């Protein structure tokens, strides 16, 4: 017993020291980011205070400018240049030079970069959300949920586990290579390119940037022409944090422009990450094929929200409405098809109707509104077209939310939250991606039927399944063709940043987030070396050395059986034959040398 006491005391002392160290906050410097020109304090200059009226008869591309405005008010925010292919290639070249320096950085330096960003985000949540809200029309609450929480979760996961998953990983060497050590190494690819969508302008920039930079890469991000104003401000935060840790200038670049700008980026980088529509994703793939670079595509979704008859209806109804209306329908993993068991169909619809009627849309910066504006011009027309098609085919609108004070001339940027019943799969509303605050609810009778309905889609991003039996919910989810699934919850998979995120079918392929997303930013290199060098080295056996002996194939045949035979006796018999052939071969070689 006396022997164990010192060990117990040392273990206890170690635990106490670890706990005390946790109480000491890390030394993280603050960064200063100029935000004077993005705050809506009512004192903007006349130049940036007029209402933006989209030009008729020509596109923004023809002006070589990316015009920025608030979708909720059409208030003008300014413009950014549409970079030419030559300008894009120059930016990538500058990032490539910076990356060669950063590739040699320590994980300690990279973690400090993450801590500085995390500290800034925590201290400036309102500013970040306000910028996102003004540029995309989402409410402050939705900006916090989709922009702040997800990004903070990714930062903390990388701080906790990032280095672990990028260190060399040792693997088994197999029977024939027992004398070898086998490992996988993860090296930076070089410059990662990202073309991101408008729906989460803050997180969509930080998501690929964090993985790329932490794994030793440089990154060039083309922000959406519909969210360039916010993207360029968020870039300032990244620049300040990089400077604070002494990172090389131009390691991260944010560029603005249209299709031509994106095409040039794909042609210049070592990997491309794209978040957007399936049609554009196909063009990205075709362009990437010219240089054979890896591609990650996170495309559209038509996620199924399945409600079995044994659920808590009021609770699930509240979750369902949040899933449909989150970010004014701008959430990339939003539920767009609702399947409810026929036994509770009427009760569920009544509960959802009650909630939706209490929802109001209005100026996104006003806390009293549940929904803000729709980011894209004329998107409300598309939503109305989908609803009209459903109604023409027999669907019924049973509830609509209300509008607050929208301001003159901005009504077409809003769409009321809408509940539709009696829908079926012949309707465009159940097949095409909506990206809007619409809840089409369809009834089902059996689990087999709802699985078939959920899989009847060209998309396969995610699903959510609700049941009083967790086993039943898991069984249903396991049969749905999608990349992410939530059991008795919605969108919880993305908040677990250790998990990969992505879809199948027209929802794309490849993964970001999690170990898979982090390592996808790396050149994965397999390495084999001698385990007991220099005492044991690999040598070619005599029977198969050149010129190959007559019994060379017999030796090889016996060697294979000795290593992989199905029972021990066959393997021992083959091993004896291997040793016999080797022993017969050596005297022959010796006699030839004597002659």
JOHUFEN-V967738 format. One record per residue. N is the residue number from 1. PSI is psi in whole degrees, -180 to 180 (999 if undefined). OMEGA is omega as a letter, one per 30 degrees, with the letter a starting at -180 (none if undefined). BURIAL is # if it has 9 or more other ideal C-beta (glycine too) atoms within 8 Angstrom, else .. Layout:
N_PSI_OMEGA_BURIAL ; N_PSI_OMEGA_BURIAL
This chain:
1_-35_a_. ; 2_-29_a_. ; 3_-34_a_. ; 4_-24_a_. ; 5_-47_l_. ; 6_-37_a_. ; 7_-42_l_. ; 8_-43_l_. ; 9_-44_l_. ; 10_-41_l_. ; 11_-42_l_. ; 12_-42_l_. ; 13_-39_l_. ; 14_-43_l_. ; 15_-41_l_. ; 16_-43_l_. ; 17_-42_l_. ; 18_-42_l_. ; 19_-42_a_. ; 20_-37_l_. ; 21_-33_l_. ; 22_-27_a_. ; 23_-15_a_. ; 24_115_a_. ; 25_143_l_. ; 26_153_l_. ; 27_97_a_. ; 28_117_l_# ; 29_153_l_. ; 30_153_l_. ; 31_151_a_# ; 32_122_a_. ; 33_123_a_# ; 34_118_l_. ; 35_15_a_# ; 36_-28_a_. ; 37_0_a_. ; 38_-9_l_# ; 39_131_l_. ; 40_80_a_. ; 41_7_l_. ; 42_5_a_. ; 43_20_l_. ; 44_154_l_. ; 45_163_a_. ; 46_-32_a_. ; 47_-34_a_. ; 48_32_a_# ; 49_1_a_. ; 50_165_l_. ; 51_131_a_. ; 52_127_l_# ; 53_113_a_. ; 54_135_a_. ; 55_145_l_. ; 56_141_l_. ; 57_-3_l_. ; 58_158_a_. ; 59_167_l_. ; 60_-34_a_# ; 61_-36_a_# ; 62_-21_l_. ; 63_-7_a_. ; 64_25_l_. ; 65_145_l_# ; 66_107_a_# ; 67_136_a_# ; 68_139_a_# ; 69_160_l_# ; 70_120_a_# ; 71_-26_a_# ; 72_-33_a_# ; 73_-10_a_# ; 74_18_l_# ; 75_134_a_# ; 76_135_a_# ; 77_-16_a_# ; 78_-168_a_. ; 79_163_l_. ; 80_155_a_# ; 81_145_l_# ; 82_105_a_# ; 83_141_l_# ; 84_163_l_# ; 85_-38_l_# ; 86_-40_l_. ; 87_-37_l_# ; 88_-47_a_# ; 89_-35_l_# ; 90_-42_l_. ; 91_-43_l_# ; 92_-40_l_# ; 93_-40_l_# ; 94_-40_l_# ; 95_-36_a_# ; 96_-39_l_# ; 97_-42_a_# ; 98_-36_a_# ; 99_-35_a_# ; 100_-31_l_. ; 101_-46_a_# ; 102_-30_a_# ; 103_-24_a_# ; 104_2_a_. ; 105_157_l_# ; 106_159_l_. ; 107_-27_l_. ; 108_-44_l_. ; 109_-40_a_# ; 110_-40_l_# ; 111_-36_l_# ; 112_-37_l_# ; 113_-44_l_# ; 114_-41_a_# ; 115_-40_l_# ; 116_-43_l_# ; 117_-45_a_# ; 118_-42_l_# ; 119_-44_l_# ; 120_-44_a_# ; 121_-46_a_# ; 122_-36_a_. ; 123_-13_a_. ; 124_38_a_# ; 125_-45_a_# ; 126_-42_l_. ; 127_-49_a_# ; 128_-44_a_# ; 129_-38_l_# ; 130_-42_l_# ; 131_-45_l_# ; 132_-42_a_# ; 133_-45_a_# ; 134_-34_a_# ; 135_-24_a_# ; 136_-13_l_# ; 137_2_a_# ; 138_159_l_# ; 139_166_l_# ; 140_-38_l_# ; 141_-46_l_. ; 142_-34_l_# ; 143_-40_l_# ; 144_-45_a_# ; 145_-47_a_# ; 146_-25_a_# ; 147_-53_a_# ; 148_-55_a_# ; 149_-45_a_# ; 150_-40_a_# ; 151_-42_l_# ; 152_-38_l_# ; 153_-41_l_# ; 154_-42_l_# ; 155_-47_a_# ; 156_-34_l_# ; 157_-44_l_# ; 158_-41_l_# ; 159_-37_a_# ; 160_-41_a_. ; 161_-9_a_. ; 162_-50_a_# ; 163_-41_a_. ; 164_-43_a_. ; 165_-7_l_# ; 166_-6_l_# ; 167_157_l_. ; 168_138_a_. ; 169_118_a_. ; 170_139_a_. ; 171_165_l_. ; 172_149_a_. ; 173_-7_l_# ; 174_175_a_. ; 175_-40_a_. ; 176_-14_a_. ; 177_37_a_# ; 178_-26_a_. ; 179_9_a_. ; 180_155_l_# ; 181_134_a_# ; 182_136_l_# ; 183_162_l_# ; 184_129_l_# ; 185_150_a_# ; 186_108_a_# ; 187_150_l_# ; 188_144_l_# ; 189_-33_a_# ; 190_-103_l_# ; 191_120_l_# ; 192_132_l_# ; 193_142_l_# ; 194_132_l_# ; 195_112_a_# ; 196_158_a_# ; 197_178_a_# ; 198_-13_a_# ; 199_-30_l_# ; 200_77_a_# ; 201_-34_l_# ; 202_-56_a_# ; 203_-36_a_# ; 204_-22_l_# ; 205_-47_a_# ; 206_-33_a_# ; 207_-58_l_# ; 208_-32_a_# ; 209_-45_a_# ; 210_-46_a_# ; 211_-42_a_# ; 212_-48_a_# ; 213_-41_a_# ; 214_-29_l_# ; 215_9_l_# ; 216_10_a_# ; 217_165_l_# ; 218_164_a_# ; 219_137_l_# ; 220_122_a_# ; 221_122_l_# ; 222_116_l_# ; 223_158_a_# ; 224_145_l_# ; 225_-14_l_# ; 226_-2_l_. ; 227_37_a_# ; 228_-32_a_# ; 229_-49_l_# ; 230_-40_a_# ; 231_-40_a_# ; 232_-28_l_# ; 233_-43_l_# ; 234_-29_l_# ; 235_-33_l_# ; 236_-38_l_# ; 237_-45_a_# ; 238_-44_l_# ; 239_-43_a_# ; 240_-40_a_# ; 241_-39_l_# ; 242_-43_l_# ; 243_-36_a_# ; 244_-25_l_# ; 245_8_l_# ; 246_26_l_. ; 247_152_a_# ; 248_145_l_. ; 249_149_l_. ; 250_11_l_# ; 251_-36_l_# ; 252_134_l_# ; 253_142_l_# ; 254_125_a_# ; 255_155_a_# ; 256_153_l_# ; 257_-162_a_# ; 258_-151_a_# ; 259_-42_a_. ; 260_-39_l_# ; 261_-44_l_# ; 262_-41_l_# ; 263_-42_l_# ; 264_-36_l_# ; 265_-44_l_# ; 266_-37_a_# ; 267_-12_a_# ; 268_-18_a_# ; 269_178_a_# ; 270_-11_l_# ; 271_148_l_# ; 272_134_l_# ; 273_126_a_# ; 274_132_l_# ; 275_115_a_# ; 276_-149_a_# ; 277_156_l_. ; 278_-39_a_# ; 279_-44_l_. ; 280_-34_l_# ; 281_-38_l_# ; 282_-38_l_. ; 283_-36_l_. ; 284_-45_l_# ; 285_-44_a_# ; 286_-41_l_. ; 287_-41_l_# ; 288_-28_l_# ; 289_-25_a_. ; 290_-32_a_. ; 291_2_l_. ; 292_49_l_. ; 293_152_l_# ; 294_150_a_# ; 295_136_l_# ; 296_124_a_# ; 297_121_l_# ; 298_103_a_# ; 299_-146_a_# ; 300_173_l_# ; 301_154_l_# ; 302_59_a_# ; 303_139_l_# ; 304_138_l_# ; 305_108_a_# ; 306_129_a_# ; 307_113_l_# ; 308_171_a_# ; 309_-9_a_. ; 310_35_a_. ; 311_168_l_# ; 312_100_a_. ; 313_-50_a_# ; 314_-42_a_. ; 315_-49_a_. ; 316_-34_l_# ; 317_-42_l_# ; 318_-42_l_# ; 319_-40_a_# ; 320_-43_l_# ; 321_-43_l_# ; 322_-40_a_# ; 323_-36_a_# ; 324_-36_a_# ; 325_-7_a_# ; 326_135_l_# ; 327_39_a_# ; 328_36_a_# ; 329_15_a_# ; 330_6_a_# ; 331_129_a_# ; 332_-22_l_# ; 333_31_a_# ; 334_147_l_# ; 335_133_a_# ; 336_-6_l_# ; 337_128_a_# ; 338_121_l_# ; 339_121_a_# ; 340_135_a_# ; 341_140_a_# ; 342_-26_a_. ; 343_-25_l_. ; 344_11_a_# ; 345_-51_a_# ; 346_-44_a_. ; 347_-41_a_. ; 348_-46_l_# ; 349_-42_l_# ; 350_-41_a_. ; 351_-44_l_# ; 352_-42_l_# ; 353_-44_l_# ; 354_-43_a_. ; 355_-47_a_# ; 356_-37_l_# ; 357_-21_l_# ; 358_-8_a_. ; 359_139_l_# ; 360_147_l_# ; 361_142_a_# ; 362_-169_a_# ; 363_122_a_# ; 364_-25_a_# ; 365_-8_l_. ; 366_122_a_. ; 367_-21_a_. ; 368_-6_a_. ; 369_139_a_# ; 370_-24_a_# ; 371_146_l_# ; 372_-149_a_# ; 373_165_l_# ; 374_132_a_# ; 375_-43_a_# ; 376_136_l_. ; 377_140_l_. ; 378_6_l_. ; 379_-31_l_# ; 380_-31_l_# ; 381_-40_l_. ; 382_-43_l_# ; 383_-42_a_# ; 384_-36_l_# ; 385_-42_l_# ; 386_-41_l_# ; 387_-44_l_# ; 388_-41_l_. ; 389_-42_l_# ; 390_-44_a_# ; 391_-40_l_# ; 392_-27_a_. ; 393_12_l_# ; 394_-2_l_. ; 395_164_a_# ; 396_131_l_. ; 397_122_a_# ; 398_-12_l_. ; 399_145_l_# ; 400_141_l_# ; 401_-177_a_# ; 402_167_l_# ; 403_143_l_# ; 404_-159_l_# ; 405_110_a_. ; 406_-25_a_# ; 407_146_a_. ; 408_137_l_. ; 409_3_a_. ; 410_6_a_# ; 411_-36_a_. ; 412_-7_l_. ; 413_5_a_# ; 414_151_l_# ; 415_132_a_# ; 416_143_l_# ; 417_132_a_# ; 418_135_l_# ; 419_129_a_# ; 420_134_l_# ; 421_178_a_# ; 422_38_l_. ; 423_160_l_# ; 424_177_a_# ; 425_1_l_. ; 426_-12_a_. ; 427_139_l_# ; 428_-31_a_# ; 429_-27_a_# ; 430_0_a_# ; 431_-35_a_# ; 432_148_l_. ; 433_130_a_# ; 434_-51_a_# ; 435_48_a_. ; 436_167_a_# ; 437_61_a_# ; 438_135_l_# ; 439_95_l_# ; 440_123_a_# ; 441_124_a_# ; 442_144_a_# ; 443_154_l_# ; 444_162_a_# ; 445_-39_a_. ; 446_162_l_. ; 447_-38_l_# ; 448_-39_a_. ; 449_-43_a_# ; 450_-32_l_# ; 451_-43_l_# ; 452_-42_l_. ; 453_-44_a_# ; 454_-35_a_# ; 455_-8_l_# ; 456_70_a_. ; 457_148_l_# ; 458_-8_l_. ; 459_160_l_# ; 460_58_a_# ; 461_-65_a_# ; 462_178_l_# ; 463_162_l_# ; 464_131_a_# ; 465_129_a_# ; 466_128_l_# ; 467_151_l_# ; 468_-19_l_. ; 469_112_a_. ; 470_-36_l_. ; 471_-43_l_. ; 472_-44_l_# ; 473_-42_l_# ; 474_-37_l_# ; 475_-42_l_# ; 476_-48_a_# ; 477_-35_a_# ; 478_-20_a_. ; 479_-4_a_. ; 480_132_a_# ; 481_92_a_. ; 482_169_a_# ; 483_-26_a_# ; 484_143_a_# ; 485_138_l_# ; 486_131_l_# ; 487_119_a_# ; 488_37_l_. ; 489_174_l_. ; 490_130_l_# ; 491_14_l_# ; 492_-24_a_. ; 493_-37_a_# ; 494_-23_l_# ; 495_-13_l_# ; 496_91_a_. ; 497_-2_l_# ; 498_-12_a_. ; 499_144_l_# ; 500_150_a_# ; 501_133_l_# ; 502_177_a_# ; 503_-167_l_# ; 504_177_a_# ; 505_-136_a_# ; 506_2_l_# ; 507_0_l_# ; 508_-167_l_# ; 509_171_a_. ; 510_165_a_# ; 511_143_l_# ; 512_169_a_# ; 513_161_l_# ; 514_-175_l_# ; 515_-43_a_. ; 516_-43_l_# ; 517_-38_l_# ; 518_-48_a_# ; 519_-19_l_# ; 520_-16_l_# ; 521_11_a_# ; 522_154_l_# ; 523_115_a_. ; 524_115_a_. ; 525_126_l_. ; 526_133_a_. ; 527_132_l_# ; 528_135_l_. ; 529_162_l_. ; 530_133_a_# ; 531_-40_a_# ; 532_39_l_. ; 533_139_g_. ; 534_16_a_. ; 535_-34_l_. ; 536_121_a_. ; 537_156_l_. ; 538_128_l_. ; 539_145_l_. ; 540_125_l_. ; 541_147_a_# ; 542_-44_a_# ; 543_-23_a_# ; 544_12_l_# ; 545_154_l_# ; 546_138_f_. ; 547_138_a_. ; 548_135_a_. ; 549_162_a_# ; 550_-33_a_. ; 551_24_a_# ; 552_-43_a_# ; 553_-37_l_. ; 554_-42_l_# ; 555_-46_a_# ; 556_-40_l_# ; 557_-44_l_. ; 558_-37_l_# ; 559_-43_l_# ; 560_-44_a_# ; 561_-35_l_# ; 562_-34_a_# ; 563_-37_a_# ; 564_10_l_. ; 565_152_a_# ; 566_-20_l_. ; 567_160_a_. ; 568_-33_a_. ; 569_-41_l_. ; 570_-39_a_# ; 571_-40_l_# ; 572_-42_l_# ; 573_-40_l_. ; 574_-37_l_# ; 575_-40_l_# ; 576_-41_a_. ; 577_-38_l_# ; 578_-48_a_# ; 579_-35_l_. ; 580_-45_a_. ; 581_-42_l_# ; 582_-44_a_# ; 583_-34_l_. ; 584_-33_a_# ; 585_-39_a_# ; 586_-45_l_# ; 587_-36_l_. ; 588_-44_a_. ; 589_-37_a_# ; 590_-42_a_. ; 591_-34_l_. ; 592_-38_a_. ; 593_-35_a_. ; 594_-37_l_. ; 595_999_none_.
